[in-house]
Amino acid sequence: MSEKTLILVKPDGVKRGLTGEILKRIENKGYVITQLRMLEATPELLAKHYHEHVEKPFYSELVEYMTAGPIVAAVVEGTRVIEGVRALSGATDPTAAAPGTIRGDFGRSWEGGAIYNLIHSSDSPTSAAHEISVWFA
């Protein structure tokens, strides 16, 4: 049974020229990109996307990070795509992410404790439906 997920190549991935490599890894796995766009995220868009985090202490830093440059948003489809893309992405902390994953190969922690982890992917069918509606309204 096919499902959909949202992936975002975050500003650090776009800035570092990794968009093609990230999308290539997803396509090489056999998943299909059905929608694709590049845009600048606004605080309003991010509040809809990260609605469960708006009141958390780290939220302002998250918004600053996600508005630092363009983002590439994609809808990806395939069997067990949510689980598969999250496995391709690797652990949220790029320093701990396994080699061979997107974050393990290209991410790291930066001076000042900042964690730029290149990619977002939906964590459930419910999140995917919500996130796709936010980014592809």
N, C-alpha and C positions, 0 to 999 in steps of 0.2 A: 504494500500500500504506500503510495507516494505521499509525501508531506512537504510543506514549505517552511523555510526559515528566513530570517533576515540576517544579513551580515553587513557590518560596517567596517570599512577600512578607515581607521581613525586618522586624525591629522598627522600623527608621526609616521604612519605607514605611507600616506600619500606624499608627504614632504621628502621622505627618504627614497622615493621611487620604487616602492615595494608593491604597489597595487597590482601590477601585472603578475608578479610572482605569487602573490596571495591568491588571486583569482585562478591562476594556472593550477595551483595545488588543489583547489576545490574542483575544478573541471577534470583534472587528471584522476581524481577519485571516482569520476563518473557522474557527478552531480551536474545539473543543468541550471545555468543562470538565465532566468526568465525576464527579469527586469533589472535595469542598471541605470544609475544616475550619479552625477557629482554635484554636490551642493555645499553651501556654507550653513552650518547648523546655527540656529538662533537659540537664545535662552528659552523662548516659548516652546520651540520644538523639543528641546531637551527636557523641559519640565513635563511634557506629555510622555516622552519616551521613558524617562527615569522617575515617573510619578511616585514610586515607592521609596525613593531616596531623597526627595526634595527637602525634608526636614532633618536629614542626617548631617553631622558635622563636616563630612568630606564633600558635600554636594557642591559648594562654591568652587572648590578646586577642580572637580569633575567638569563643571560647566566651562571653566577657564581652559582646561585641556581640550575639550571637545569643540570649542569655538576658536581654537588657535590657527585653524586653516581649513581647507576643503576636506570633505569626507566623501568617500564613495560608498553608496548604499546599493545593495543588491538583494533581490529575492532569488533564492536558490531552492531547487526542487529535487527530490529523489527519495528513495526508500530509506527510512531511518536517517534522513539528512540532518536533523537537529543533533542527534547523538554523534553522527559522523563528523560534522563540521566542528563541533566542540572538541572532539578528539584530535582533529587536525590542528586546531588552534593551540591546544596545550593549556597548562595551568595558568590561571590569572596572573600570578607573579612570574614574570618572564625569567627571572634568575633561577627559579625552581622548575620551570617548564622543561620537559624532556627534549633532548636533541631529536631532530626530525620533525618536531612540531613547528608551526609558524612562530610562536612566541619563543620556543626553545632555540630556534635557529637565528632569529632576527631581533628579539627583544632583550632588554636588560634594564636594570635599575640605573638611574642617573643621579648625579650630584644633587644633594638637597633632599634625597629620599623620594623623588618623583618616580612613579612607575608609569611608563608609557608602554602599553601592551598591544598596540598595532591593530587589533581586531576585536569586534564585538560579534557575538552570535546569540540568537535566541536560545533560551534554556528549556522551553516547553512549547507544545502546540498552542497553548493559551497565550503565552508571551509572544510567540511568532505572529499570531493573528493580530494582536494589539500593535506590535511594533511595525508590522508591514502597513497597517492602516495609518500609522503616524508618518512614516517616511514616504509612502506612496499613496497619499490621500487623493 
